[in-house]
Amino acid sequence: MKKISIIATVCSLFVGGAYADFQPNMPQKVSPMGGFVGGTENIVTVSQVKEMRDDVPVIVKGHIVQRMGDEKYLFEDSTGSITVEIDKEDWRGQTVTPSDNVKLYGEVDAGWFNTEIDVDYVEKI
């Protein structure tokens, strides 16, 4: 009986040790107080976005020129236009007109027939 309890104790130490360093791959949260986050931004063009795969994070710079429906807008830069989806909270209280220059932070939403950008944040510049 003593051997079984010793073996059980040793096994639990090995199993516990295997999980001791386990840390789930959680995204880093940005501090609400702001600060430095990284180097230069990699701004891409609309024509580049149309060639990207689904869920790739992107930053585009240009103009929102037209509302196309509920939370859908037409965005243009010097290389073309693309539909973007901007939820109400992603405007963050800003009012934007077609003459305003904006940066849109989001990810590619590539479908079978068209590609859009699902916007996470609108920055008026």
RODO-2510 file (C-alpha; in nm, 4 decimals, decimal comma):
residues 125
     n   res          X          Y          Z
     1     m     0,0000     0,0000     0,0000
     2     k     0,2926     0,2306     0,0786
     3     k     0,4341     0,1785    -0,2735
     4     i     0,1034     0,2806    -0,4359
     5     s     0,0825     0,6053    -0,2404
     6     i     0,4467     0,6893    -0,3236
     7     i     0,3874     0,6198    -0,6949
     8     a     0,0687     0,8315    -0,6892
     9     t     0,2544     1,1202    -0,5241
    10     v     0,5412     1,1054    -0,7753
    11     c     0,2976     1,0914    -1,0688
    12     s     0,1030     1,3908    -0,9422
    13     l     0,4266     1,5899    -0,9150
    14     f     0,5118     1,5154    -1,2788
    15     v     0,1621     1,5982    -1,4054
    16     g     0,1442     1,9142    -1,1953
    17     g     0,4862     2,0211    -1,3174
    18     a     0,3827     1,9745    -1,6794
    19     y     0,0963     2,2242    -1,6374
    20     a     0,2868     2,4709    -1,4178
    21     d     0,4248     2,6650    -1,7151
    22     f     0,1018     2,6565    -1,9188
    23     q    -0,0213     3,0044    -2,0093
    24     p    -0,3034     3,0451    -2,2577
    25     n    -0,2268     3,2552    -2,5643
    26     m    -0,4343     3,5585    -2,4676
    27     p    -0,4094     3,8877    -2,6616
    28     q    -0,2389     4,1724    -2,4801
    29     k    -0,4771     4,4430    -2,3621
    30     v    -0,3813     4,8027    -2,4331
    31     s    -0,3787     5,0199    -2,1250
    32     p    -0,6789     5,2567    -2,1170
    33     m    -0,4405     5,5349    -2,0180
    34     g    -0,2576     5,5127    -2,3520
    35     g     0,1135     5,5192    -2,4178
    36     f     0,3618     5,3758    -2,6640
    37     v     0,2485     5,0530    -2,8299
    38     g     0,4871     4,9824    -3,1152
    39     g     0,6877     5,1153    -3,4060
    40     t     0,5594     5,2589    -3,7292
    41     e     0,2146     5,1663    -3,8568
    42     n     0,1920     4,9540    -4,1676
    43     i    -0,0737     5,1334    -4,3714
    44     v    -0,1984     4,9340    -4,6703
    45     t    -0,3985     5,0378    -4,9756
    46     v    -0,7444     4,9255    -5,0835
    47     s    -0,5963     4,7309    -5,3751
    48     q    -0,3676     4,5433    -5,1323
    49     v    -0,6602     4,4667    -4,8991
    50     k    -0,8529     4,3069    -5,1858
    51     e    -0,5691     4,0537    -5,2302
    52     m    -0,5376     3,9640    -4,8589
    53     r    -0,6810     3,6603    -4,6836
    54     d    -0,9600     3,6692    -4,4273
    55     d    -0,9037     3,8095    -4,0751
    56     v    -0,5732     3,9849    -4,1498
    57     p    -0,5406     4,3043    -3,9410
    58     v    -0,5144     4,6172    -4,1578
    59     i    -0,4858     4,9947    -4,1349
    60     v    -0,6080     5,1984    -4,4328
    61     k    -0,5968     5,5736    -4,4892
    62     g    -0,8409     5,7669    -4,7064
    63     h    -1,1996     5,8958    -4,7089
    64     i    -1,5409     5,7548    -4,6205
    65     v    -1,7422     5,8861    -4,9133
    66     q    -2,0883     5,7319    -4,8838
    67     r    -2,3241     5,5490    -4,6499
    68     m    -2,4444     5,2267    -4,8123
    69     g    -2,6812     5,0909    -4,5481
    70     d    -2,6916     4,9889    -4,1839
    71     e    -2,3298     5,0184    -4,0630
    72     k    -2,1953     4,9801    -4,4218
    73     y    -1,9949     5,2599    -4,5863
    74     l    -1,7923     5,3130    -4,9031
    75     f    -1,4261     5,3893    -4,8305
    76     e    -1,1835     5,5234    -5,0945
    77     d    -0,8121     5,5802    -5,1241
    78     s    -0,5970     5,6568    -5,4284
    79     t    -0,6027     5,2901    -5,5409
    80     g    -0,9768     5,2197    -5,5297
    81     s    -1,2831     5,1745    -5,3107
    82     i    -1,4069     4,9075    -5,0720
    83     t    -1,7076     4,8504    -4,8469
    84     v    -1,6367     4,8871    -4,4758
    85     e    -1,8513     4,7885    -4,1787
    86     i    -1,8366     5,0343    -3,8887
    87     d    -2,0397     4,9637    -3,5743
    88     k    -2,1799     5,2635    -3,3818
    89     e    -1,9317     5,2324    -3,0946
    90     d    -1,6357     5,2265    -3,3386
    91     w    -1,6965     5,5932    -3,4312
    92     r    -1,6094     5,6870    -3,0694
    93     g    -1,8170     6,0052    -3,0824
    94     q    -1,6487     6,1465    -3,3942
    95     t    -1,8371     6,3082    -3,6819
    96     v    -1,6826     6,2362    -4,0210
    97     t    -1,7641     6,3915    -4,3602
    98     p    -1,6496     6,2799    -4,7093
    99     s    -1,3848     6,5544    -4,7083
   100     d    -1,2290     6,4285    -4,3822
   101     n    -0,9147     6,2165    -4,3995
   102     v    -0,9435     5,9070    -4,1769
   103     k    -0,7474     5,6005    -4,0713
   104     l    -0,9487     5,2831    -4,0281
   105     y    -0,8144     5,0059    -3,8060
   106     g    -0,9749     4,6669    -3,8617
   107     e    -0,9459     4,3304    -4,0274
   108     v    -1,0127     4,1888    -4,3712
   109     d    -1,3481     4,0183    -4,4194
   110     a    -1,2890     3,8126    -4,7346
   111     g    -1,5961     3,6423    -4,8763
   112     w    -1,6621     3,4327    -5,1848
   113     f    -1,7517     3,7241    -5,4099
   114     n    -1,6296     4,0394    -5,2364
   115     t    -1,3891     4,1632    -4,9732
   116     e    -1,4747     4,4153    -4,7019
   117     i    -1,3064     4,5617    -4,3953
   118     d    -1,4616     4,5075    -4,0535
   119     v    -1,3547     4,8251    -3,8731
   120     d    -1,2555     4,8236    -3,5048
   121     y    -1,1629     5,1917    -3,4710
   122     v    -1,2012     5,5112    -3,6750
   123     e    -0,9349     5,7804    -3,6350
   124     k    -1,0006     6,1223    -3,7893
   125     i    -0,6723     6,2807    -3,9063
***
